[in-house]
Amino acid sequence: MNTTGYILVFLAVGILFVIGNYFLSSLLRPFRPNAKKLATYECGEEPFGTAWVQYNVRYYLFAVFFVIFDVEALFLIPWAVVLKSLGAFAFVEMLIFLFLLFIALIHVWKKGGLKWV
């Protein structure tokens, strides 16, 4: 048997082990539902009100802006590692990319998207 065969056997045994344990646990577990068990659990506190809570949209926007500008670092690190082998054209492209991100940051800042509250 070659290495691919060993990997496939290992994968099949792993999948069968997981499926078997799920099936076995569904047969052996106690199932006695009541109102207290089916209630919403909130860290030991008694739940009150509805589960629907309206958040300020600025929290969401702040998170989106963070992700967008964090992707900048994701592109900058590999680029910086291989900069010498890429040449001047890649350097100019990255400067354009950084300029566009800087313009976007100024726009978000002026619109008040970076204010927390």
Biopython code that builds the backbone (N, CA, C, O; Angstrom):
import numpy as np
from Bio.PDB.StructureBuilder import StructureBuilder

atoms = [
    (1, "MET", "N", (0.860, -1.185, 0.000)),
    (1, "MET", "CA", (0.000, 0.000, 0.000)),
    (1, "MET", "C", (0.900, 1.240, 0.000)),
    (1, "MET", "O", (1.866, 1.318, 0.758)),
    (2, "ASN", "N", (0.567, 2.203, -0.858)),
    (2, "ASN", "CA", (1.378, 3.420, -0.920)),
    (2, "ASN", "C", (0.893, 4.435, 0.119)),
    (2, "ASN", "O", (-0.059, 4.177, 0.855)),
    (3, "THR", "N", (1.559, 5.589, 0.169)),
    (3, "THR", "CA", (1.243, 6.581, 1.200)),
    (3, "THR", "C", (-0.159, 7.145, 1.039)),
    (3, "THR", "O", (-0.802, 7.486, 2.032)),
    (4, "THR", "N", (-0.645, 7.248, -0.192)),
    (4, "THR", "CA", (-2.000, 7.743, -0.403)),
    (4, "THR", "C", (-3.016, 6.782, 0.206)),
    (4, "THR", "O", (-4.016, 7.216, 0.779)),
    (5, "GLY", "N", (-2.770, 5.507, 0.088)),
    (5, "GLY", "CA", (-3.663, 4.507, 0.683)),
    (5, "GLY", "C", (-3.710, 4.634, 2.198)),
    (5, "GLY", "O", (-4.781, 4.541, 2.798)),
    (6, "TYR", "N", (-2.555, 4.847, 2.819)),
    (6, "TYR", "CA", (-2.525, 5.028, 4.272)),
    (6, "TYR", "C", (-3.316, 6.268, 4.693)),
    (6, "TYR", "O", (-4.027, 6.257, 5.698)),
    (7, "ILE", "N", (-3.179, 7.325, 3.912)),
    (7, "ILE", "CA", (-3.908, 8.556, 4.235)),
    (7, "ILE", "C", (-5.408, 8.331, 4.095)),
    (7, "ILE", "O", (-6.178, 8.781, 4.943)),
    (8, "LEU", "N", (-5.831, 7.649, 3.051)),
    (8, "LEU", "CA", (-7.255, 7.384, 2.862)),
    (8, "LEU", "C", (-7.823, 6.490, 3.960)),
    (8, "LEU", "O", (-8.937, 6.717, 4.434)),
    (9, "VAL", "N", (-7.059, 5.470, 4.367)),
    (9, "VAL", "CA", (-7.508, 4.601, 5.463)),
    (9, "VAL", "C", (-7.608, 5.402, 6.755)),
    (9, "VAL", "O", (-8.588, 5.269, 7.488)),
    (10, "PHE", "N", (-6.618, 6.223, 7.042)),
    (10, "PHE", "CA", (-6.642, 7.056, 8.243)),
    (10, "PHE", "C", (-7.832, 8.003, 8.223)),
    (10, "PHE", "O", (-8.497, 8.183, 9.243)),
    (11, "LEU", "N", (-8.106, 8.612, 7.068)),
    (11, "LEU", "CA", (-9.241, 9.518, 6.930)),
    (11, "LEU", "C", (-10.561, 8.770, 7.119)),
    (11, "LEU", "O", (-11.451, 9.268, 7.808)),
    (12, "ALA", "N", (-10.702, 7.601, 6.529)),
    (12, "ALA", "CA", (-11.932, 6.816, 6.672)),
    (12, "ALA", "C", (-12.152, 6.387, 8.116)),
    (12, "ALA", "O", (-13.271, 6.469, 8.622)),
    (13, "VAL", "N", (-11.092, 5.928, 8.787)),
    (13, "VAL", "CA", (-11.230, 5.536, 10.199)),
    (13, "VAL", "C", (-11.613, 6.738, 11.049)),
    (13, "VAL", "O", (-12.442, 6.618, 11.951)),
    (14, "GLY", "N", (-11.027, 7.884, 10.776)),
    (14, "GLY", "CA", (-11.362, 9.096, 11.530)),
    (14, "GLY", "C", (-12.811, 9.496, 11.336)),
    (14, "GLY", "O", (-13.496, 9.832, 12.302)),
    (15, "ILE", "N", (-13.287, 9.466, 10.105)),
    (15, "ILE", "CA", (-14.683, 9.834, 9.832)),
    (15, "ILE", "C", (-15.630, 8.829, 10.480)),
    (15, "ILE", "O", (-16.623, 9.224, 11.092)),
    (16, "LEU", "N", (-15.339, 7.547, 10.354)),
    (16, "LEU", "CA", (-16.190, 6.530, 10.990)),
    (16, "LEU", "C", (-16.183, 6.663, 12.509)),
    (16, "LEU", "O", (-17.210, 6.437, 13.149)),
    (17, "PHE", "N", (-15.056, 7.022, 13.092)),
    (17, "PHE", "CA", (-14.970, 7.208, 14.538)),
    (17, "PHE", "C", (-15.876, 8.346, 14.997)),
    (17, "PHE", "O", (-16.592, 8.214, 15.990)),
    (18, "VAL", "N", (-15.845, 9.457, 14.277)),
    (18, "VAL", "CA", (-16.681, 10.603, 14.641)),
    (18, "VAL", "C", (-18.162, 10.260, 14.474)),
    (18, "VAL", "O", (-18.962, 10.516, 15.374)),
    (19, "ILE", "N", (-18.527, 9.685, 13.336)),
    (19, "ILE", "CA", (-19.934, 9.329, 13.095)),
    (19, "ILE", "C", (-20.403, 8.296, 14.116)),
    (19, "ILE", "O", (-21.517, 8.392, 14.630)),
    (20, "GLY", "N", (-19.568, 7.322, 14.405)),
    (20, "GLY", "CA", (-19.931, 6.302, 15.405)),
    (20, "GLY", "C", (-20.138, 6.897, 16.786)),
    (20, "GLY", "O", (-21.075, 6.514, 17.487)),
    (21, "ASN", "N", (-19.286, 7.822, 17.188)),
    (21, "ASN", "CA", (-19.449, 8.442, 18.504)),
    (21, "ASN", "C", (-20.713, 9.292, 18.574)),
    (21, "ASN", "O", (-21.396, 9.292, 19.598)),
    (22, "TYR", "N", (-21.033, 10.014, 17.510)),
    (22, "TYR", "CA", (-22.285, 10.786, 17.493)),
    (22, "TYR", "C", (-23.489, 9.857, 17.611)),
    (22, "TYR", "O", (-24.410, 10.125, 18.382)),
    (23, "PHE", "N", (-23.482, 8.775, 16.855)),
    (23, "PHE", "CA", (-24.596, 7.828, 16.900)),
    (23, "PHE", "C", (-24.709, 7.175, 18.276)),
    (23, "PHE", "O", (-25.804, 7.054, 18.825)),
    (24, "LEU", "N", (-23.581, 6.759, 18.825)),
    (24, "LEU", "CA", (-23.590, 6.116, 20.137)),
    (24, "LEU", "C", (-24.039, 7.072, 21.239)),
    (24, "LEU", "O", (-24.772, 6.673, 22.143)),
    (25, "SER", "N", (-23.610, 8.319, 21.171)),
    (25, "SER", "CA", (-24.019, 9.285, 22.192)),
    (25, "SER", "C", (-25.510, 9.604, 22.094)),
    (25, "SER", "O", (-26.151, 9.874, 23.110)),
    (26, "SER", "N", (-26.072, 9.577, 20.874)),
    (26, "SER", "CA", (-27.515, 9.825, 20.757)),
    (26, "SER", "C", (-28.322, 8.667, 21.329)),
    (26, "SER", "O", (-29.455, 8.866, 21.769)),
    (27, "LEU", "N", (-27.760, 7.462, 21.331)),
    (27, "LEU", "CA", (-28.464, 6.314, 21.916)),
    (27, "LEU", "C", (-28.354, 6.281, 23.434)),
    (27, "LEU", "O", (-29.294, 5.868, 24.113)),
    (28, "LEU", "N", (-27.226, 6.710, 23.969)),
    (28, "LEU", "CA", (-26.972, 6.562, 25.401)),
    (28, "LEU", "C", (-27.347, 7.765, 26.250)),
    (28, "LEU", "O", (-27.466, 7.628, 27.467)),
    (29, "ARG", "N", (-27.535, 8.918, 25.669)),
    (29, "ARG", "CA", (-27.784, 10.117, 26.459)),
    (29, "ARG", "C", (-29.193, 10.114, 27.040)),
    (29, "ARG", "O", (-30.116, 9.563, 26.441)),
    (30, "PRO", "N", (-29.354, 10.723, 28.192)),
    (30, "PRO", "CA", (-30.708, 10.890, 28.728)),
    (30, "PRO", "C", (-31.397, 12.062, 28.024)),
    (30, "PRO", "O", (-30.774, 13.088, 27.749)),
    (31, "PHE", "N", (-32.675, 11.895, 27.743)),
    (31, "PHE", "CA", (-33.426, 12.944, 27.076)),
    (31, "PHE", "C", (-34.696, 13.209, 27.870)),
    (31, "PHE", "O", (-35.718, 12.549, 27.678)),
    (32, "ARG", "N", (-34.613, 14.183, 28.760)),
    (32, "ARG", "CA", (-35.754, 14.546, 29.600)),
    (32, "ARG", "C", (-35.945, 16.060, 29.529)),
    (32, "ARG", "O", (-35.544, 16.773, 30.449)),
    (33, "PRO", "N", (-36.549, 16.560, 28.457)),
    (33, "PRO", "CA", (-36.704, 18.011, 28.343)),
    (33, "PRO", "C", (-37.750, 18.544, 29.321)),
    (33, "PRO", "O", (-38.762, 17.894, 29.584)),
    (34, "ASN", "N", (-37.490, 19.731, 29.852)),
    (34, "ASN", "CA", (-38.471, 20.444, 30.656)),
    (34, "ASN", "C", (-38.289, 21.932, 30.383)),
    (34, "ASN", "O", (-37.386, 22.332, 29.649)),
    (35, "ALA", "N", (-39.141, 22.736, 30.971)),
    (35, "ALA", "CA", (-39.126, 24.173, 30.679)),
    (35, "ALA", "C", (-37.812, 24.816, 31.096)),
    (35, "ALA", "O", (-37.303, 25.690, 30.395)),
    (36, "LYS", "N", (-37.262, 24.399, 32.215)),
    (36, "LYS", "CA", (-36.024, 25.013, 32.693)),
    (36, "LYS", "C", (-34.838, 24.666, 31.788)),
    (36, "LYS", "O", (-33.980, 25.512, 31.536)),
    (37, "LYS", "N", (-34.791, 23.428, 31.302)),
    (37, "LYS", "CA", (-33.702, 23.035, 30.415)),
    (37, "LYS", "C", (-33.804, 23.696, 29.043)),
    (37, "LYS", "O", (-32.786, 23.964, 28.404)),
    (38, "LEU", "N", (-35.022, 23.958, 28.595)),
    (38, "LEU", "CA", (-35.213, 24.547, 27.275)),
    (38, "LEU", "C", (-35.147, 26.065, 27.291)),
    (38, "LEU", "O", (-35.224, 26.689, 26.233)),
    (39, "ALA", "N", (-35.004, 26.680, 28.468)),
    (39, "ALA", "CA", (-34.936, 28.135, 28.561)),
    (39, "ALA", "C", (-33.574, 28.632, 28.063)),
    (39, "ALA", "O", (-32.595, 27.886, 28.050)),
    (40, "THR", "N", (-33.533, 29.881, 27.660)),
    (40, "THR", "CA", (-32.292, 30.484, 27.204)),
    (40, "THR", "C", (-31.351, 30.658, 28.385)),
    (40, "THR", "O", (-31.755, 31.134, 29.446)),
    (41, "TYR", "N", (-30.090, 30.268, 28.195)),
    (41, "TYR", "CA", (-29.097, 30.389, 29.258)),
    (41, "TYR", "C", (-28.282, 31.646, 29.019)),
    (41, "TYR", "O", (-27.704, 31.822, 27.946)),
    (42, "GLU", "N", (-28.235, 32.521, 30.018)),
    (42, "GLU", "CA", (-27.466, 33.759, 29.905)),
    (42, "GLU", "C", (-26.493, 33.873, 31.077)),
    (42, "GLU", "O", (-26.664, 34.723, 31.951)),
    (43, "CYS", "N", (-25.494, 33.033, 31.092)),
    (43, "CYS", "CA", (-24.410, 33.093, 32.078)),
    (43, "CYS", "C", (-24.938, 33.027, 33.517)),
    (43, "CYS", "O", (-24.425, 33.725, 34.391)),
    (44, "GLY", "N", (-25.921, 32.227, 33.762)),
    (44, "GLY", "CA", (-26.433, 32.067, 35.116)),
    (44, "GLY", "C", (-27.473, 33.089, 35.514)),
    (44, "GLY", "O", (-28.071, 32.978, 36.584)),
    (45, "GLU", "N", (-27.701, 34.086, 34.672)),
    (45, "GLU", "CA", (-28.686, 35.121, 34.967)),
    (45, "GLU", "C", (-30.040, 34.705, 34.414)),
    (45, "GLU", "O", (-30.127, 33.995, 33.412)),
    (46, "GLU", "N", (-31.078, 35.151, 35.072)),
    (46, "GLU", "CA", (-32.417, 34.907, 34.565)),
    (46, "GLU", "C", (-32.637, 35.754, 33.314)),
    (46, "GLU", "O", (-32.440, 36.968, 33.353)),
    (47, "PRO", "N", (-33.040, 35.135, 32.210)),
    (47, "PRO", "CA", (-33.263, 35.916, 30.994)),
    (47, "PRO", "C", (-34.504, 36.791, 31.125)),
    (47, "PRO", "O", (-35.509, 36.390, 31.712)),
    (48, "PHE", "N", (-34.413, 37.982, 30.572)),
    (48, "PHE", "CA", (-35.568, 38.872, 30.577)),
    (48, "PHE", "C", (-35.633, 39.574, 29.236)),
    (48, "PHE", "O", (-34.607, 39.811, 28.599)),
    (49, "GLY", "N", (-36.813, 39.900, 28.818)),
    (49, "GLY", "CA", (-36.985, 40.599, 27.545)),
    (49, "GLY", "C", (-36.786, 39.688, 26.357)),
    (49, "GLY", "O", (-36.743, 38.464, 26.484)),
    (50, "THR", "N", (-36.669, 40.302, 25.215)),
    (50, "THR", "CA", (-36.493, 39.562, 23.979)),
    (50, "THR", "C", (-35.008, 39.389, 23.660)),
    (50, "THR", "O", (-34.164, 40.110, 24.193)),
    (51, "ALA", "N", (-34.702, 38.449, 22.808)),
    (51, "ALA", "CA", (-33.307, 38.213, 22.426)),
    (51, "ALA", "C", (-32.847, 39.195, 21.359)),
    (51, "ALA", "O", (-31.648, 39.296, 21.096)),
    (52, "TRP", "N", (-33.764, 39.914, 20.744)),
    (52, "TRP", "CA", (-33.415, 40.872, 19.702)),
    (52, "TRP", "C", (-32.984, 42.181, 20.341)),
    (52, "TRP", "O", (-33.773, 42.849, 21.010)),
    (53, "VAL", "N", (-31.732, 42.539, 20.128)),
    (53, "VAL", "CA", (-31.196, 43.784, 20.670)),
    (53, "VAL", "C", (-30.658, 44.595, 19.503)),
    (53, "VAL", "O", (-29.954, 44.065, 18.643)),
    (54, "GLN", "N", (-30.985, 45.868, 19.473)),
    (54, "GLN", "CA", (-30.480, 46.721, 18.404)),
    (54, "GLN", "C", (-29.174, 47.371, 18.847)),
    (54, "GLN", "O", (-29.108, 48.036, 19.880)),
    (55, "TYR", "N", (-28.141, 47.161, 18.039)),
    (55, "TYR", "CA", (-26.845, 47.767, 18.293)),
    (55, "TYR", "C", (-26.680, 48.981, 17.396)),
    (55, "TYR", "O", (-27.302, 49.087, 16.339)),
    (56, "ASN", "N", (-25.847, 49.874, 17.834)),
    (56, "ASN", "CA", (-25.510, 51.027, 17.012)),
    (56, "ASN", "C", (-24.725, 50.541, 15.799)),
    (56, "ASN", "O", (-23.815, 49.725, 15.940)),
    (57, "VAL", "N", (-25.065, 51.031, 14.616)),
    (57, "VAL", "CA", (-24.428, 50.593, 13.393)),
    (57, "VAL", "C", (-22.954, 50.997, 13.358)),
    (57, "VAL", "O", (-22.184, 50.423, 12.587)),
    (58, "ARG", "N", (-22.548, 51.962, 14.167)),
    (58, "ARG", "CA", (-21.144, 52.387, 14.166)),
    (58, "ARG", "C", (-20.203, 51.283, 14.639)),
    (58, "ARG", "O", (-19.056, 51.221, 14.197)),
    (59, "TYR", "N", (-20.676, 50.407, 15.537)),
    (59, "TYR", "CA", (-19.826, 49.292, 15.966)),
    (59, "TYR", "C", (-19.519, 48.377, 14.781)),
    (59, "TYR", "O", (-18.389, 47.920, 14.607)),
    (60, "TYR", "N", (-20.535, 48.124, 13.981)),
    (60, "TYR", "CA", (-20.351, 47.291, 12.801)),
    (60, "TYR", "C", (-19.406, 47.972, 11.807)),
    (60, "TYR", "O", (-18.492, 47.337, 11.282)),
    (61, "LEU", "N", (-19.625, 49.244, 11.556)),
    (61, "LEU", "CA", (-18.778, 49.969, 10.609)),
    (61, "LEU", "C", (-17.331, 50.030, 11.085)),
    (61, "LEU", "O", (-16.402, 49.900, 10.287)),
    (62, "PHE", "N", (-17.144, 50.228, 12.384)),
    (62, "PHE", "CA", (-15.792, 50.255, 12.934)),
    (62, "PHE", "C", (-15.091, 48.921, 12.691)),
    (62, "PHE", "O", (-13.912, 48.889, 12.338)),
    (63, "ALA", "N", (-15.815, 47.827, 12.881)),
    (63, "ALA", "CA", (-15.239, 46.497, 12.644)),
    (63, "ALA", "C", (-14.915, 46.292, 11.173)),
    (63, "ALA", "O", (-13.875, 45.723, 10.843)),
    (64, "VAL", "N", (-15.788, 46.745, 10.288)),
    (64, "VAL", "CA", (-15.539, 46.608, 8.849)),
    (64, "VAL", "C", (-14.315, 47.422, 8.437)),
    (64, "VAL", "O", (-13.481, 46.949, 7.665)),
    (65, "PHE", "N", (-14.211, 48.638, 8.949)),
    (65, "PHE", "CA", (-13.039, 49.463, 8.621)),
    (65, "PHE", "C", (-11.760, 48.818, 9.147)),
    (65, "PHE", "O", (-10.723, 48.862, 8.486)),
    (66, "PHE", "N", (-11.830, 48.231, 10.316)),
    (66, "PHE", "CA", (-10.654, 47.548, 10.856)),
    (66, "PHE", "C", (-10.227, 46.408, 9.939)),
    (66, "PHE", "O", (-9.043, 46.252, 9.643)),
    (67, "VAL", "N", (-11.191, 45.614, 9.491)),
    (67, "VAL", "CA", (-10.863, 44.489, 8.616)),
    (67, "VAL", "C", (-10.280, 44.980, 7.296)),
    (67, "VAL", "O", (-9.313, 44.411, 6.789)),
    (68, "ILE", "N", (-10.866, 46.031, 6.745)),
    (68, "ILE", "CA", (-10.376, 46.555, 5.470)),
    (68, "ILE", "C", (-8.931, 47.032, 5.597)),
    (68, "ILE", "O", (-8.097, 46.720, 4.747)),
    (69, "PHE", "N", (-8.634, 47.781, 6.647)),
    (69, "PHE", "CA", (-7.279, 48.304, 6.783)),
    (69, "PHE", "C", (-6.317, 47.254, 7.331)),
    (69, "PHE", "O", (-5.101, 47.409, 7.221)),
    (70, "ASP", "N", (-6.848, 46.197, 7.916)),
    (70, "ASP", "CA", (-5.991, 45.109, 8.351)),
    (70, "ASP", "C", (-5.541, 44.281, 7.154)),
    (70, "ASP", "O", (-4.450, 43.710, 7.170)),
    (71, "VAL", "N", (-6.358, 44.213, 6.131)),
    (71, "VAL", "CA", (-5.977, 43.518, 4.910)),
    (71, "VAL", "C", (-4.778, 44.204, 4.266)),
    (71, "VAL", "O", (-3.975, 43.565, 3.586)),
    (72, "GLU", "N", (-4.669, 45.497, 4.487)),
    (72, "GLU", "CA", (-3.501, 46.229, 3.982)),
    (72, "GLU", "C", (-2.214, 45.596, 4.502)),
    (72, "GLU", "O", (-1.273, 45.383, 3.736)),
    (73, "ALA", "N", (-2.170, 45.302, 5.776)),
    (73, "ALA", "CA", (-0.974, 44.672, 6.348)),
    (73, "ALA", "C", (-0.767, 43.283, 5.760)),
    (73, "ALA", "O", (0.369, 42.842, 5.586)),
    (74, "LEU", "N", (-1.854, 42.598, 5.455)),
    (74, "LEU", "CA", (-1.754, 41.267, 4.865)),
    (74, "LEU", "C", (-1.093, 41.328, 3.494)),
    (74, "LEU", "O", (-0.364, 40.410, 3.118)),
    (75, "PHE", "N", (-1.338, 42.389, 2.749)),
    (75, "PHE", "CA", (-0.708, 42.547, 1.444)),
    (75, "PHE", "C", (0.700, 43.132, 1.557)),
    (75, "PHE", "O", (1.552, 42.850, 0.714)),
    (76, "LEU", "N", (0.953, 43.932, 2.574)),
    (76, "LEU", "CA", (2.252, 44.597, 2.687)),
    (76, "LEU", "C", (3.369, 43.655, 3.107)),
    (76, "LEU", "O", (4.494, 43.788, 2.624)),
    (77, "ILE", "N", (3.094, 42.723, 3.979)),
    (77, "ILE", "CA", (4.159, 41.868, 4.511)),
    (77, "ILE", "C", (4.779, 40.992, 3.420)),
    (77, "ILE", "O", (6.001, 41.015, 3.273)),
    (78, "PRO", "N", (4.009, 40.224, 2.651)),
    (78, "PRO", "CA", (4.662, 39.425, 1.594)),
    (78, "PRO", "C", (5.330, 40.297, 0.534)),
    (78, "PRO", "O", (6.375, 39.932, -0.007)),
    (79, "TRP", "N", (4.731, 41.441, 0.240)),
    (79, "TRP", "CA", (5.320, 42.350, -0.741)),
    (79, "TRP", "C", (6.678, 42.843, -0.257)),
    (79, "TRP", "O", (7.627, 42.903, -1.039)),
    (80, "ALA", "N", (6.784, 43.195, 1.018)),
    (80, "ALA", "CA", (8.040, 43.701, 1.558)),
    (80, "ALA", "C", (9.125, 42.619, 1.566)),
    (80, "ALA", "O", (10.309, 42.921, 1.423)),
    (81, "VAL", "N", (8.719, 41.379, 1.732)),
    (81, "VAL", "CA", (9.699, 40.289, 1.775)),
    (81, "VAL", "C", (10.353, 40.077, 0.410)),
    (81, "VAL", "O", (11.550, 39.800, 0.339)),
    (82, "VAL", "N", (9.594, 40.201, -0.658)),
    (82, "VAL", "CA", (10.124, 39.924, -1.995)),
    (82, "VAL", "C", (10.299, 41.187, -2.836)),
    (82, "VAL", "O", (10.337, 41.106, -4.063)),
    (83, "LEU", "N", (10.405, 42.327, -2.209)),
    (83, "LEU", "CA", (10.468, 43.599, -2.934)),
    (83, "LEU", "C", (11.649, 43.671, -3.887)),
    (83, "LEU", "O", (11.504, 44.144, -5.014)),
    (84, "LYS", "N", (12.814, 43.210, -3.454)),
    (84, "LYS", "CA", (14.009, 43.312, -4.314)),
    (84, "LYS", "C", (13.848, 42.519, -5.610)),
    (84, "LYS", "O", (14.325, 42.949, -6.660)),
    (85, "SER", "N", (13.192, 41.383, -5.546)),
    (85, "SER", "CA", (13.049, 40.559, -6.748)),
    (85, "SER", "C", (11.918, 41.042, -7.654)),
    (85, "SER", "O", (11.859, 40.650, -8.819)),
    (86, "LEU", "N", (11.022, 41.881, -7.145)),
    (86, "LEU", "CA", (9.885, 42.347, -7.957)),
    (86, "LEU", "C", (10.232, 43.542, -8.831)),
    (86, "LEU", "O", (9.723, 43.664, -9.945)),
    (87, "GLY", "N", (11.083, 44.414, -8.342)),
    (87, "GLY", "CA", (11.501, 45.548, -9.149)),
    (87, "GLY", "C", (10.698, 46.808, -8.894)),
    (87, "GLY", "O", (9.880, 46.876, -7.977)),
    (88, "ALA", "N", (10.955, 47.806, -9.732)),
    (88, "ALA", "CA", (10.373, 49.134, -9.547)),
    (88, "ALA", "C", (8.880, 49.161, -9.860)),
    (88, "ALA", "O", (8.132, 49.912, -9.236)),
    (89, "PHE", "N", (8.444, 48.354, -10.813)),
    (89, "PHE", "CA", (7.024, 48.359, -11.186)),
    (89, "PHE", "C", (6.147, 47.944, -10.003)),
    (89, "PHE", "O", (5.109, 48.558, -9.756)),
    (90, "ALA", "N", (6.555, 46.914, -9.277)),
    (90, "ALA", "CA", (5.790, 46.469, -8.110)),
    (90, "ALA", "C", (5.831, 47.514, -7.002)),
    (90, "ALA", "O", (4.869, 47.660, -6.249)),
    (91, "PHE", "N", (6.939, 48.237, -6.901)),
    (91, "PHE", "CA", (7.039, 49.300, -5.905)),
    (91, "PHE", "C", (6.042, 50.419, -6.208)),
    (91, "PHE", "O", (5.369, 50.922, -5.309)),
    (92, "VAL", "N", (5.954, 50.796, -7.465)),
    (92, "VAL", "CA", (5.011, 51.848, -7.862)),
    (92, "VAL", "C", (3.574, 51.365, -7.660)),
    (92, "VAL", "O", (2.727, 52.133, -7.206)),
    (93, "GLU", "N", (3.293, 50.115, -7.987)),
    (93, "GLU", "CA", (1.949, 49.571, -7.761)),
    (93, "GLU", "C", (1.570, 49.620, -6.287)),
    (93, "GLU", "O", (0.439, 49.969, -5.951)),
    (94, "MET", "N", (2.500, 49.274, -5.409)),
    (94, "MET", "CA", (2.200, 49.293, -3.975)),
    (94, "MET", "C", (2.018, 50.720, -3.490)),
    (94, "MET", "O", (1.179, 50.972, -2.625)),
    (95, "LEU", "N", (2.783, 51.657, -4.029)),
    (95, "LEU", "CA", (2.570, 53.057, -3.657)),
    (95, "LEU", "C", (1.173, 53.535, -4.056)),
    (95, "LEU", "O", (0.529, 54.274, -3.310)),
    (96, "ILE", "N", (0.711, 53.116, -5.222)),
    (96, "ILE", "CA", (-0.647, 53.471, -5.650)),
    (96, "ILE", "C", (-1.674, 52.838, -4.720)),
    (96, "ILE", "O", (-2.644, 53.488, -4.327)),
    (97, "PHE", "N", (-1.465, 51.574, -4.368)),
    (97, "PHE", "CA", (-2.365, 50.885, -3.441)),
    (97, "PHE", "C", (-2.413, 51.599, -2.092)),
    (97, "PHE", "O", (-3.492, 51.819, -1.541)),
    (98, "LEU", "N", (-1.254, 51.958, -1.565)),
    (98, "LEU", "CA", (-1.214, 52.657, -0.275)),
    (98, "LEU", "C", (-1.843, 54.041, -0.370)),
    (98, "LEU", "O", (-2.490, 54.494, 0.575)),
    (99, "PHE", "N", (-1.659, 54.718, -1.504)),
    (99, "PHE", "CA", (-2.279, 56.021, -1.692)),
    (99, "PHE", "C", (-3.802, 55.905, -1.688)),
    (99, "PHE", "O", (-4.482, 56.722, -1.067)),
    (100, "LEU", "N", (-4.337, 54.908, -2.370)),
    (100, "LEU", "CA", (-5.782, 54.703, -2.382)),
    (100, "LEU", "C", (-6.315, 54.373, -0.992)),
    (100, "LEU", "O", (-7.384, 54.851, -0.611)),
    (101, "LEU", "N", (-5.586, 53.567, -0.235)),
    (101, "LEU", "CA", (-5.998, 53.270, 1.133)),
    (101, "LEU", "C", (-5.939, 54.506, 2.013)),
    (101, "LEU", "O", (-6.784, 54.687, 2.889)),
    (102, "PHE", "N", (-4.951, 55.352, 1.787)),
    (102, "PHE", "CA", (-4.850, 56.586, 2.555)),
    (102, "PHE", "C", (-6.014, 57.523, 2.238)),
    (102, "PHE", "O", (-6.564, 58.153, 3.141)),
    (103, "ILE", "N", (-6.387, 57.616, 0.981)),
    (103, "ILE", "CA", (-7.544, 58.419, 0.584)),
    (103, "ILE", "C", (-8.815, 57.866, 1.233)),
    (103, "ILE", "O", (-9.656, 58.631, 1.708)),
    (104, "ALA", "N", (-8.953, 56.542, 1.253)),
    (104, "ALA", "CA", (-10.117, 55.925, 1.891)),
    (104, "ALA", "C", (-10.135, 56.217, 3.386)),
    (104, "ALA", "O", (-11.194, 56.475, 3.958)),
    (105, "LEU", "N", (-8.972, 56.178, 4.018)),
    (105, "LEU", "CA", (-8.899, 56.477, 5.451)),
    (105, "LEU", "C", (-9.308, 57.920, 5.724)),
    (105, "LEU", "O", (-10.038, 58.181, 6.680)),
    (106, "ILE", "N", (-8.854, 58.850, 4.909)),
    (106, "ILE", "CA", (-9.246, 60.255, 5.080)),
    (106, "ILE", "C", (-10.755, 60.413, 4.896)),
    (106, "ILE", "O", (-11.400, 61.147, 5.646)),
    (107, "HIS", "N", (-11.315, 59.730, 3.908)),
    (107, "HIS", "CA", (-12.758, 59.799, 3.664)),
    (107, "HIS", "C", (-13.549, 59.270, 4.862)),
    (107, "HIS", "O", (-14.516, 59.894, 5.298)),
    (108, "VAL", "N", (-13.136, 58.129, 5.383)),
    (108, "VAL", "CA", (-13.825, 57.541, 6.542)),
    (108, "VAL", "C", (-13.686, 58.455, 7.750)),
    (108, "VAL", "O", (-14.637, 58.628, 8.512)),
    (109, "TRP", "N", (-12.528, 59.031, 7.926)),
    (109, "TRP", "CA", (-12.287, 59.924, 9.051)),
    (109, "TRP", "C", (-13.186, 61.161, 8.978)),
    (109, "TRP", "O", (-13.781, 61.567, 9.976)),
    (110, "LYS", "N", (-13.276, 61.756, 7.775)),
    (110, "LYS", "CA", (-14.115, 62.954, 7.607)),
    (110, "LYS", "C", (-15.600, 62.656, 7.772)),
    (110, "LYS", "O", (-16.355, 63.502, 8.250)),
    (111, "LYS", "N", (-16.019, 61.460, 7.381)),
    (111, "LYS", "CA", (-17.429, 61.090, 7.532)),
    (111, "LYS", "C", (-17.774, 60.729, 8.973)),
    (111, "LYS", "O", (-18.950, 60.554, 9.291)),
    (112, "GLY", "N", (-16.782, 60.613, 9.850)),
    (112, "GLY", "CA", (-17.018, 60.289, 11.254)),
    (112, "GLY", "C", (-17.137, 58.808, 11.533)),
    (112, "GLY", "O", (-17.660, 58.409, 12.574)),
    (113, "GLY", "N", (-16.658, 57.993, 10.618)),
    (113, "GLY", "CA", (-16.758, 56.548, 10.800)),
    (113, "GLY", "C", (-15.821, 55.985, 11.836)),
    (113, "GLY", "O", (-16.008, 54.851, 12.278)),
    (114, "LEU", "N", (-14.808, 56.747, 12.242)),
    (114, "LEU", "CA", (-13.853, 56.248, 13.223)),
    (114, "LEU", "C", (-14.178, 56.693, 14.639)),
    (114, "LEU", "O", (-13.448, 56.370, 15.576)),
    (115, "LYS", "N", (-15.277, 57.439, 14.803)),
    (115, "LYS", "CA", (-15.698, 57.822, 16.153)),
    (115, "LYS", "C", (-16.397, 56.619, 16.779)),
    (115, "LYS", "O", (-17.300, 56.036, 16.179)),
    (116, "TRP", "N", (-15.980, 56.258, 17.967)),
    (116, "TRP", "CA", (-16.517, 55.057, 18.603)),
    (116, "TRP", "C", (-17.970, 55.251, 19.024)),
    (116, "TRP", "O", (-18.799, 54.376, 18.776)),
    (117, "VAL", "N", (-18.291, 56.360, 19.645)),
    (117, "VAL", "CA", (-19.695, 56.609, 20.053)),
    (117, "VAL", "C", (-20.157, 57.946, 19.531)),
    (117, "VAL", "O", (-21.300, 58.338, 19.764)),
]
sb = StructureBuilder()
sb.init_structure("model")
sb.init_model(0)
sb.init_chain("A")
sb.init_seg("    ")
for serial, (resi, resn, name, xyz) in enumerate(atoms, 1):
    if name == "N":
        sb.init_residue(resn, " ", resi, " ")
    sb.init_atom(name, np.array(xyz, "f"), 0.0, 1.0, " ", f" {name:<3s}", serial, name[0])
structure = sb.get_structure()
